[in-house]
Amino acid sequence: MKVEEELRKLGLELPRVPKPMGAYVPAARVGDLVYVAGMKASTDAGMKYRGKVGRELTLEQGYDAARVTVLNCLAALKAEIGDLDKVVRIVQVTGFVNSAPGFHEQPKVINGASELLLKLFGERGQHARVAVGVNELPEDSPTEVAMIVQVKT
């Protein structure tokens, strides 16, 4: 299965790898694991969404923001390993949702990332996951996603 062909079929493309906002790298490989740093809901043109889900943004917009965010993760992963078809398994996804007080549907928001990974990678995209609400995120991004991915050595 060619992951990037599947992306194109879905009308999606990988953005440029976002520049780190601090003293870290977008992805770090240790053996057959790649740790992808937390990414936000940005595109090559800038932030697609800003604000808290449940206040400025709807659940559906949060879901889409998580999709955008995981595309940034995949861009960083590809830059590290060269070819997304080298993915053995998405091991873990950690998702943070910039949540308005009283908003409790963080798992539904991060499903935007998880469901896209399942569409792209099939069984290899099944992963353990954390989905939590937070008070603030960098640049007022509605979502941040980090991943751990097993790759072919």
mmCIF file of the C-alpha atoms, coordinates in Angstrom:
data_MODEL
# 
_entry.id   MODEL 
# 
loop_
_atom_site.group_PDB 
_atom_site.id 
_atom_site.type_symbol 
_atom_site.label_atom_id 
_atom_site.label_alt_id 
_atom_site.label_comp_id 
_atom_site.label_asym_id 
_atom_site.label_entity_id 
_atom_site.label_seq_id 
_atom_site.pdbx_PDB_ins_code 
_atom_site.Cartn_x 
_atom_site.Cartn_y 
_atom_site.Cartn_z 
_atom_site.occupancy 
_atom_site.B_iso_or_equiv 
_atom_site.pdbx_formal_charge 
_atom_site.auth_seq_id 
_atom_site.auth_comp_id 
_atom_site.auth_asym_id 
_atom_site.auth_atom_id 
_atom_site.pdbx_PDB_model_num 
ATOM 1   C CA . MET A 1 1   ? 0.000   0.000  0.000  1.00 0.00 ? 1   MET A CA 1 
ATOM 2   C CA . LYS A 1 2   ? 1.409   3.362  -0.987 1.00 0.00 ? 2   LYS A CA 1 
ATOM 3   C CA . VAL A 1 3   ? 0.534   5.757  1.812  1.00 0.00 ? 3   VAL A CA 1 
ATOM 4   C CA . GLU A 1 4   ? 1.109   8.903  -0.238 1.00 0.00 ? 4   GLU A CA 1 
ATOM 5   C CA . GLU A 1 5   ? -1.117  7.588  -3.046 1.00 0.00 ? 5   GLU A CA 1 
ATOM 6   C CA . GLU A 1 6   ? -3.842  7.075  -0.455 1.00 0.00 ? 6   GLU A CA 1 
ATOM 7   C CA . LEU A 1 7   ? -3.295  10.649 0.763  1.00 0.00 ? 7   LEU A CA 1 
ATOM 8   C CA . ARG A 1 8   ? -3.795  11.963 -2.772 1.00 0.00 ? 8   ARG A CA 1 
ATOM 9   C CA . LYS A 1 9   ? -6.984  9.882  -3.186 1.00 0.00 ? 9   LYS A CA 1 
ATOM 10  C CA . LEU A 1 10  ? -8.309  11.615 -0.068 1.00 0.00 ? 10  LEU A CA 1 
ATOM 11  C CA . GLY A 1 11  ? -7.424  14.997 -1.577 1.00 0.00 ? 11  GLY A CA 1 
ATOM 12  C CA . LEU A 1 12  ? -4.690  15.580 1.015  1.00 0.00 ? 12  LEU A CA 1 
ATOM 13  C CA . GLU A 1 13  ? -0.996  16.354 0.802  1.00 0.00 ? 13  GLU A CA 1 
ATOM 14  C CA . LEU A 1 14  ? 1.808   16.591 3.289  1.00 0.00 ? 14  LEU A CA 1 
ATOM 15  C CA . PRO A 1 15  ? 2.870   20.100 4.269  1.00 0.00 ? 15  PRO A CA 1 
ATOM 16  C CA . ARG A 1 16  ? 6.465   21.210 4.724  1.00 0.00 ? 16  ARG A CA 1 
ATOM 17  C CA . VAL A 1 17  ? 7.838   20.067 8.064  1.00 0.00 ? 17  VAL A CA 1 
ATOM 18  C CA . PRO A 1 18  ? 6.962   22.774 10.593 1.00 0.00 ? 18  PRO A CA 1 
ATOM 19  C CA . LYS A 1 19  ? 9.943   24.546 12.116 1.00 0.00 ? 19  LYS A CA 1 
ATOM 20  C CA . PRO A 1 20  ? 10.413  23.747 15.803 1.00 0.00 ? 20  PRO A CA 1 
ATOM 21  C CA . MET A 1 21  ? 9.287   26.473 18.187 1.00 0.00 ? 21  MET A CA 1 
ATOM 22  C CA . GLY A 1 22  ? 12.092  25.645 20.609 1.00 0.00 ? 22  GLY A CA 1 
ATOM 23  C CA . ALA A 1 23  ? 15.279  23.661 21.173 1.00 0.00 ? 23  ALA A CA 1 
ATOM 24  C CA . TYR A 1 24  ? 14.124  20.303 19.762 1.00 0.00 ? 24  TYR A CA 1 
ATOM 25  C CA . VAL A 1 25  ? 13.879  18.375 16.500 1.00 0.00 ? 25  VAL A CA 1 
ATOM 26  C CA . PRO A 1 26  ? 10.643  17.469 14.683 1.00 0.00 ? 26  PRO A CA 1 
ATOM 27  C CA . ALA A 1 27  ? 11.413  13.738 14.901 1.00 0.00 ? 27  ALA A CA 1 
ATOM 28  C CA . ALA A 1 28  ? 14.047  11.579 16.568 1.00 0.00 ? 28  ALA A CA 1 
ATOM 29  C CA . ARG A 1 29  ? 14.817  7.969  15.687 1.00 0.00 ? 29  ARG A CA 1 
ATOM 30  C CA . VAL A 1 30  ? 16.034  5.394  18.199 1.00 0.00 ? 30  VAL A CA 1 
ATOM 31  C CA . GLY A 1 31  ? 16.425  1.936  16.680 1.00 0.00 ? 31  GLY A CA 1 
ATOM 32  C CA . ASP A 1 32  ? 13.161  1.048  14.987 1.00 0.00 ? 32  ASP A CA 1 
ATOM 33  C CA . LEU A 1 33  ? 11.128  3.723  16.801 1.00 0.00 ? 33  LEU A CA 1 
ATOM 34  C CA . VAL A 1 34  ? 10.590  7.304  15.685 1.00 0.00 ? 34  VAL A CA 1 
ATOM 35  C CA . TYR A 1 35  ? 9.348   9.828  18.211 1.00 0.00 ? 35  TYR A CA 1 
ATOM 36  C CA . VAL A 1 36  ? 7.504   12.643 16.460 1.00 0.00 ? 36  VAL A CA 1 
ATOM 37  C CA . ALA A 1 37  ? 7.400   15.913 18.396 1.00 0.00 ? 37  ALA A CA 1 
ATOM 38  C CA . GLY A 1 38  ? 4.111   17.622 19.174 1.00 0.00 ? 38  GLY A CA 1 
ATOM 39  C CA . MET A 1 39  ? 2.728   19.354 16.089 1.00 0.00 ? 39  MET A CA 1 
ATOM 40  C CA . LYS A 1 40  ? -0.015  21.950 15.819 1.00 0.00 ? 40  LYS A CA 1 
ATOM 41  C CA . ALA A 1 41  ? -2.882  22.637 13.369 1.00 0.00 ? 41  ALA A CA 1 
ATOM 42  C CA . SER A 1 42  ? -0.816  24.612 10.855 1.00 0.00 ? 42  SER A CA 1 
ATOM 43  C CA . THR A 1 43  ? -0.545  24.461 7.090  1.00 0.00 ? 43  THR A CA 1 
ATOM 44  C CA . ASP A 1 44  ? 2.086   25.855 4.754  1.00 0.00 ? 44  ASP A CA 1 
ATOM 45  C CA . ALA A 1 45  ? -0.038  29.032 4.675  1.00 0.00 ? 45  ALA A CA 1 
ATOM 46  C CA . GLY A 1 46  ? -0.161  29.352 8.486  1.00 0.00 ? 46  GLY A CA 1 
ATOM 47  C CA . MET A 1 47  ? -2.548  28.273 11.224 1.00 0.00 ? 47  MET A CA 1 
ATOM 48  C CA . LYS A 1 48  ? -5.720  26.742 9.788  1.00 0.00 ? 48  LYS A CA 1 
ATOM 49  C CA . TYR A 1 49  ? -7.603  27.117 13.076 1.00 0.00 ? 49  TYR A CA 1 
ATOM 50  C CA . ARG A 1 50  ? -7.084  29.012 16.322 1.00 0.00 ? 50  ARG A CA 1 
ATOM 51  C CA . GLY A 1 51  ? -8.968  28.878 19.571 1.00 0.00 ? 51  GLY A CA 1 
ATOM 52  C CA . LYS A 1 52  ? -10.626 26.603 22.047 1.00 0.00 ? 52  LYS A CA 1 
ATOM 53  C CA . VAL A 1 53  ? -12.800 23.719 20.951 1.00 0.00 ? 53  VAL A CA 1 
ATOM 54  C CA . GLY A 1 54  ? -16.201 24.197 22.551 1.00 0.00 ? 54  GLY A CA 1 
ATOM 55  C CA . ARG A 1 55  ? -15.968 28.000 22.412 1.00 0.00 ? 55  ARG A CA 1 
ATOM 56  C CA . GLU A 1 56  ? -14.438 29.490 19.226 1.00 0.00 ? 56  GLU A CA 1 
ATOM 57  C CA . LEU A 1 57  ? -14.468 26.157 17.401 1.00 0.00 ? 57  LEU A CA 1 
ATOM 58  C CA . THR A 1 58  ? -17.044 23.403 16.995 1.00 0.00 ? 58  THR A CA 1 
ATOM 59  C CA . LEU A 1 59  ? -16.360 19.731 17.602 1.00 0.00 ? 59  LEU A CA 1 
ATOM 60  C CA . GLU A 1 60  ? -16.263 19.255 13.806 1.00 0.00 ? 60  GLU A CA 1 
ATOM 61  C CA . GLN A 1 61  ? -13.669 22.000 13.391 1.00 0.00 ? 61  GLN A CA 1 
ATOM 62  C CA . GLY A 1 62  ? -11.627 20.430 16.209 1.00 0.00 ? 62  GLY A CA 1 
ATOM 63  C CA . TYR A 1 63  ? -11.819 17.065 14.430 1.00 0.00 ? 63  TYR A CA 1 
ATOM 64  C CA . ASP A 1 64  ? -10.541 18.684 11.220 1.00 0.00 ? 64  ASP A CA 1 
ATOM 65  C CA . ALA A 1 65  ? -7.801  20.477 13.175 1.00 0.00 ? 65  ALA A CA 1 
ATOM 66  C CA . ALA A 1 66  ? -6.626  17.088 14.482 1.00 0.00 ? 66  ALA A CA 1 
ATOM 67  C CA . ARG A 1 67  ? -6.472  15.812 10.860 1.00 0.00 ? 67  ARG A CA 1 
ATOM 68  C CA . VAL A 1 68  ? -4.384  18.834 9.864  1.00 0.00 ? 68  VAL A CA 1 
ATOM 69  C CA . THR A 1 69  ? -2.164  18.299 12.902 1.00 0.00 ? 69  THR A CA 1 
ATOM 70  C CA . VAL A 1 70  ? -1.453  14.649 12.140 1.00 0.00 ? 70  VAL A CA 1 
ATOM 71  C CA . LEU A 1 71  ? -0.481  15.596 8.566  1.00 0.00 ? 71  LEU A CA 1 
ATOM 72  C CA . ASN A 1 72  ? 2.296   17.683 10.129 1.00 0.00 ? 72  ASN A CA 1 
ATOM 73  C CA . CYS A 1 73  ? 3.334   14.644 12.169 1.00 0.00 ? 73  CYS A CA 1 
ATOM 74  C CA . LEU A 1 74  ? 3.474   12.553 8.997  1.00 0.00 ? 74  LEU A CA 1 
ATOM 75  C CA . ALA A 1 75  ? 5.555   15.226 7.249  1.00 0.00 ? 75  ALA A CA 1 
ATOM 76  C CA . ALA A 1 76  ? 8.089   15.122 10.101 1.00 0.00 ? 76  ALA A CA 1 
ATOM 77  C CA . LEU A 1 77  ? 8.048   11.324 10.051 1.00 0.00 ? 77  LEU A CA 1 
ATOM 78  C CA . LYS A 1 78  ? 8.649   11.207 6.295  1.00 0.00 ? 78  LYS A CA 1 
ATOM 79  C CA . ALA A 1 79  ? 11.539  13.666 6.610  1.00 0.00 ? 79  ALA A CA 1 
ATOM 80  C CA . GLU A 1 80  ? 13.123  11.341 9.179  1.00 0.00 ? 80  GLU A CA 1 
ATOM 81  C CA . ILE A 1 81  ? 12.597  7.980  7.403  1.00 0.00 ? 81  ILE A CA 1 
ATOM 82  C CA . GLY A 1 82  ? 12.293  8.978  3.732  1.00 0.00 ? 82  GLY A CA 1 
ATOM 83  C CA . ASP A 1 83  ? 9.214   6.900  2.849  1.00 0.00 ? 83  ASP A CA 1 
ATOM 84  C CA . LEU A 1 84  ? 5.968   6.472  4.781  1.00 0.00 ? 84  LEU A CA 1 
ATOM 85  C CA . ASP A 1 85  ? 5.672   2.929  3.444  1.00 0.00 ? 85  ASP A CA 1 
ATOM 86  C CA . LYS A 1 86  ? 8.471   2.020  5.884  1.00 0.00 ? 86  LYS A CA 1 
ATOM 87  C CA . VAL A 1 87  ? 5.991   2.329  8.749  1.00 0.00 ? 87  VAL A CA 1 
ATOM 88  C CA . VAL A 1 88  ? 5.526   -0.983 10.532 1.00 0.00 ? 88  VAL A CA 1 
ATOM 89  C CA . ARG A 1 89  ? 3.013   0.394  13.024 1.00 0.00 ? 89  ARG A CA 1 
ATOM 90  C CA . ILE A 1 90  ? 1.742   3.596  14.549 1.00 0.00 ? 90  ILE A CA 1 
ATOM 91  C CA . VAL A 1 91  ? 2.411   2.668  18.185 1.00 0.00 ? 91  VAL A CA 1 
ATOM 92  C CA . GLN A 1 92  ? 0.995   5.619  20.108 1.00 0.00 ? 92  GLN A CA 1 
ATOM 93  C CA . VAL A 1 93  ? -0.743  8.927  19.460 1.00 0.00 ? 93  VAL A CA 1 
ATOM 94  C CA . THR A 1 94  ? -0.835  11.584 22.156 1.00 0.00 ? 94  THR A CA 1 
ATOM 95  C CA . GLY A 1 95  ? -3.408  14.274 21.499 1.00 0.00 ? 95  GLY A CA 1 
ATOM 96  C CA . PHE A 1 96  ? -3.994  17.532 23.326 1.00 0.00 ? 96  PHE A CA 1 
ATOM 97  C CA . VAL A 1 97  ? -7.129  19.600 22.789 1.00 0.00 ? 97  VAL A CA 1 
ATOM 98  C CA . ASN A 1 98  ? -7.246  23.321 23.605 1.00 0.00 ? 98  ASN A CA 1 
ATOM 99  C CA . SER A 1 99  ? -10.565 22.990 25.439 1.00 0.00 ? 99  SER A CA 1 
ATOM 100 C CA . ALA A 1 100 ? -13.139 25.498 26.617 1.00 0.00 ? 100 ALA A CA 1 
ATOM 101 C CA . PRO A 1 101 ? -14.286 25.036 30.222 1.00 0.00 ? 101 PRO A CA 1 
ATOM 102 C CA . GLY A 1 102 ? -16.880 22.270 30.336 1.00 0.00 ? 102 GLY A CA 1 
ATOM 103 C CA . PHE A 1 103 ? -15.831 20.702 27.004 1.00 0.00 ? 103 PHE A CA 1 
ATOM 104 C CA . HIS A 1 104 ? -15.436 16.951 27.539 1.00 0.00 ? 104 HIS A CA 1 
ATOM 105 C CA . GLU A 1 105 ? -15.276 15.454 24.028 1.00 0.00 ? 105 GLU A CA 1 
ATOM 106 C CA . GLN A 1 106 ? -11.501 15.372 23.544 1.00 0.00 ? 106 GLN A CA 1 
ATOM 107 C CA . PRO A 1 107 ? -11.566 11.740 22.295 1.00 0.00 ? 107 PRO A CA 1 
ATOM 108 C CA . LYS A 1 108 ? -13.949 12.727 19.475 1.00 0.00 ? 108 LYS A CA 1 
ATOM 109 C CA . VAL A 1 109 ? -11.644 15.594 18.477 1.00 0.00 ? 109 VAL A CA 1 
ATOM 110 C CA . ILE A 1 110 ? -8.506  13.406 18.390 1.00 0.00 ? 110 ILE A CA 1 
ATOM 111 C CA . ASN A 1 111 ? -10.448 10.843 16.340 1.00 0.00 ? 111 ASN A CA 1 
ATOM 112 C CA . GLY A 1 112 ? -9.680  13.237 13.469 1.00 0.00 ? 112 GLY A CA 1 
ATOM 113 C CA . ALA A 1 113 ? -6.037  12.150 13.726 1.00 0.00 ? 113 ALA A CA 1 
ATOM 114 C CA . SER A 1 114 ? -6.698  8.504  14.598 1.00 0.00 ? 114 SER A CA 1 
ATOM 115 C CA . GLU A 1 115 ? -9.234  7.859  11.855 1.00 0.00 ? 115 GLU A CA 1 
ATOM 116 C CA . LEU A 1 116 ? -6.973  9.400  9.210  1.00 0.00 ? 116 LEU A CA 1 
ATOM 117 C CA . LEU A 1 117 ? -4.092  7.171  10.347 1.00 0.00 ? 117 LEU A CA 1 
ATOM 118 C CA . LEU A 1 118 ? -6.366  4.118  10.075 1.00 0.00 ? 118 LEU A CA 1 
ATOM 119 C CA . LYS A 1 119 ? -7.427  5.128  6.536  1.00 0.00 ? 119 LYS A CA 1 
ATOM 120 C CA . LEU A 1 120 ? -3.814  5.625  5.457  1.00 0.00 ? 120 LEU A CA 1 
ATOM 121 C CA . PHE A 1 121 ? -2.142  2.663  7.151  1.00 0.00 ? 121 PHE A CA 1 
ATOM 122 C CA . GLY A 1 122 ? -4.944  0.129  7.716  1.00 0.00 ? 122 GLY A CA 1 
ATOM 123 C CA . GLU A 1 123 ? -4.111  -2.285 10.534 1.00 0.00 ? 123 GLU A CA 1 
ATOM 124 C CA . ARG A 1 124 ? -0.640  -0.716 10.803 1.00 0.00 ? 124 ARG A CA 1 
ATOM 125 C CA . GLY A 1 125 ? -2.405  2.477  11.869 1.00 0.00 ? 125 GLY A CA 1 
ATOM 126 C CA . GLN A 1 126 ? -4.073  0.969  14.953 1.00 0.00 ? 126 GLN A CA 1 
ATOM 127 C CA . HIS A 1 127 ? -2.497  2.586  17.974 1.00 0.00 ? 127 HIS A CA 1 
ATOM 128 C CA . ALA A 1 128 ? -2.689  3.227  21.686 1.00 0.00 ? 128 ALA A CA 1 
ATOM 129 C CA . ARG A 1 129 ? -3.805  6.764  22.434 1.00 0.00 ? 129 ARG A CA 1 
ATOM 130 C CA . VAL A 1 130 ? -4.025  9.581  24.924 1.00 0.00 ? 130 VAL A CA 1 
ATOM 131 C CA . ALA A 1 131 ? -6.580  12.379 24.364 1.00 0.00 ? 131 ALA A CA 1 
ATOM 132 C CA . VAL A 1 132 ? -6.621  15.126 26.985 1.00 0.00 ? 132 VAL A CA 1 
ATOM 133 C CA . GLY A 1 133 ? -8.008  18.605 27.348 1.00 0.00 ? 133 GLY A CA 1 
ATOM 134 C CA . VAL A 1 134 ? -5.617  21.423 28.144 1.00 0.00 ? 134 VAL A CA 1 
ATOM 135 C CA . ASN A 1 135 ? -5.994  25.083 29.040 1.00 0.00 ? 135 ASN A CA 1 
ATOM 136 C CA . GLU A 1 136 ? -3.732  26.511 26.296 1.00 0.00 ? 136 GLU A CA 1 
ATOM 137 C CA . LEU A 1 137 ? -1.590  25.389 23.357 1.00 0.00 ? 137 LEU A CA 1 
ATOM 138 C CA . PRO A 1 138 ? 1.182   27.190 21.419 1.00 0.00 ? 138 PRO A CA 1 
ATOM 139 C CA . GLU A 1 139 ? -0.086  29.794 18.929 1.00 0.00 ? 139 GLU A CA 1 
ATOM 140 C CA . ASP A 1 140 ? -3.628  29.124 20.194 1.00 0.00 ? 140 ASP A CA 1 
ATOM 141 C CA . SER A 1 141 ? -3.713  25.905 18.165 1.00 0.00 ? 141 SER A CA 1 
ATOM 142 C CA . PRO A 1 142 ? -6.841  23.890 18.930 1.00 0.00 ? 142 PRO A CA 1 
ATOM 143 C CA . THR A 1 143 ? -4.882  20.628 18.832 1.00 0.00 ? 143 THR A CA 1 
ATOM 144 C CA . GLU A 1 144 ? -1.404  19.228 19.315 1.00 0.00 ? 144 GLU A CA 1 
ATOM 145 C CA . VAL A 1 145 ? -0.456  15.677 18.383 1.00 0.00 ? 145 VAL A CA 1 
ATOM 146 C CA . ALA A 1 146 ? 2.719   13.665 19.017 1.00 0.00 ? 146 ALA A CA 1 
ATOM 147 C CA . MET A 1 147 ? 3.380   10.100 17.878 1.00 0.00 ? 147 MET A CA 1 
ATOM 148 C CA . ILE A 1 148 ? 5.585   7.098  18.409 1.00 0.00 ? 148 ILE A CA 1 
ATOM 149 C CA . VAL A 1 149 ? 6.013   5.031  15.245 1.00 0.00 ? 149 VAL A CA 1 
ATOM 150 C CA . GLN A 1 150 ? 7.741   1.706  14.611 1.00 0.00 ? 150 GLN A CA 1 
ATOM 151 C CA . VAL A 1 151 ? 9.584   1.650  11.274 1.00 0.00 ? 151 VAL A CA 1 
ATOM 152 C CA . LYS A 1 152 ? 11.546  -0.814 9.184  1.00 0.00 ? 152 LYS A CA 1 
ATOM 153 C CA . THR A 1 153 ? 15.261  -0.681 9.928  1.00 0.00 ? 153 THR A CA 1 
# 
